[in-house]
Amino acid sequence: MLFNKTQNQIIIEKVKLAQTRHQKAKGLMFENQKNFNYALVFDFEKEVRMQASLHMMFVFFPIVVLFLNSEKKIVEIAHLKPFQLNYTPKNKIQYAIELPEEKINQVQLNDVLEWK
């Protein structure tokens, strides 16, 4: 479950962790939009910027990406389009969370999140 501690509400019930190198490289590539009913969480293990760059190659639908610092506070929100070549966060982040586009109204900058 992805939970917004600041607003005291559940954002989405299902969470998947991109933990292995393969899972991180694949991300949402070739996923069917109908099956994307979860948050995909990337943990970069420390605050980074360039290593947190994302691409949308072979992702066939738009998504929202939340970029969080080491305290799990949202420091940037990005709307990514299908086949977008690259997006690099503007600041160092430790976590990136990919969400279905319709979940954007449940978060805002500086919200603190947690997941299980």
C-alpha positions in Angstrom: 0.0 0.0 0.0 1.2 3.5 -0.9 0.1 5.9 1.8 0.2 9.7 1.9 1.2 10.5 5.5 0.7 14.3 5.0 -2.9 14.0 3.8 -3.6 10.8 5.8 -4.9 8.9 2.8 -4.2 5.8 0.8 -3.0 6.6 -2.7 -3.1 3.1 -4.2 -3.4 -0.4 -2.6 -0.8 -2.3 -4.5 2.9 -1.6 -4.5 5.7 -3.4 -6.5 9.3 -2.8 -5.8 11.9 -2.6 -8.6 14.7 -4.2 -6.7 16.9 -6.1 -9.1 18.9 -4.6 -11.8 16.6 -6.2 -14.4 13.5 -4.9 -12.7 14.9 -1.4 -12.6 15.9 -1.5 -16.2 12.5 -2.9 -17.4 10.3 -0.7 -15.3 7.0 -0.5 -17.1 8.2 -1.5 -20.5 5.7 -3.6 -22.4 3.2 -3.4 -19.5 -0.5 -3.3 -20.5 -2.1 -0.1 -19.2 -5.1 -2.2 -18.0 -2.7 -4.0 -15.7 -1.0 -0.9 -14.3 -3.0 -0.7 -11.1 -0.1 -0.3 -8.7 2.8 1.9 -7.7 6.2 0.9 -8.9 8.9 2.0 -6.4 12.5 2.5 -7.3 15.0 2.8 -4.4 18.4 4.2 -5.4 19.8 3.4 -1.9 21.2 7.0 -1.6 20.3 10.4 -3.0 21.4 10.6 -6.7 20.4 12.6 -9.7 21.8 11.3 -12.9 21.4 7.7 -11.9 17.7 8.4 -11.3 17.1 9.3 -15.0 14.1 7.5 -16.5 13.0 6.7 -20.0 9.6 5.7 -21.4 10.8 3.5 -24.3 8.2 0.8 -24.9 5.8 2.2 -22.3 2.6 2.8 -24.3 0.7 5.1 -21.9 1.4 8.3 -19.9 2.3 8.0 -16.2 3.1 10.3 -13.2 6.4 9.9 -11.4 7.0 11.1 -7.9 10.6 11.9 -6.9 11.3 11.7 -3.2 14.3 12.6 -1.1 15.8 10.3 1.6 13.0 11.4 4.0 10.4 10.2 1.5 9.2 13.7 0.9 8.0 14.5 -2.6 10.4 17.0 -4.1 9.3 16.8 -7.7 6.4 15.5 -9.8 6.8 14.7 -13.5 4.2 13.7 -16.1 5.9 11.3 -18.6 4.6 10.5 -22.0 4.9 7.3 -24.0 8.3 6.8 -25.6 9.8 9.9 -23.9 13.5 9.4 -24.3 14.8 10.7 -21.0 13.7 12.5 -17.8 16.3 13.4 -15.2 15.1 14.9 -11.9 16.2 18.4 -11.2 17.5 17.6 -7.7 19.0 14.6 -6.0 16.4 12.0 -5.0 16.5 8.6 -3.4 13.1 7.2 -4.5 11.1 7.4 -7.7 7.5 6.1 -7.7 5.7 5.5 -11.0 1.9 5.8 -10.7 -1.1 5.7 -13.0 -1.9 9.2 -14.2 -5.2 9.5 -12.4 -3.5 9.3 -9.0 -1.9 12.8 -9.4 -4.8 14.5 -7.5 -3.8 12.5 -4.3 -0.3 14.0 -4.0 1.4 17.3 -4.0 4.9 18.7 -3.5 6.3 18.2 0.1 3.9 15.4 1.0 5.5 12.6 2.9 4.8 9.0 1.7 5.3 5.5 3.0 4.7 2.1 1.5 4.5 -1.5 2.5 
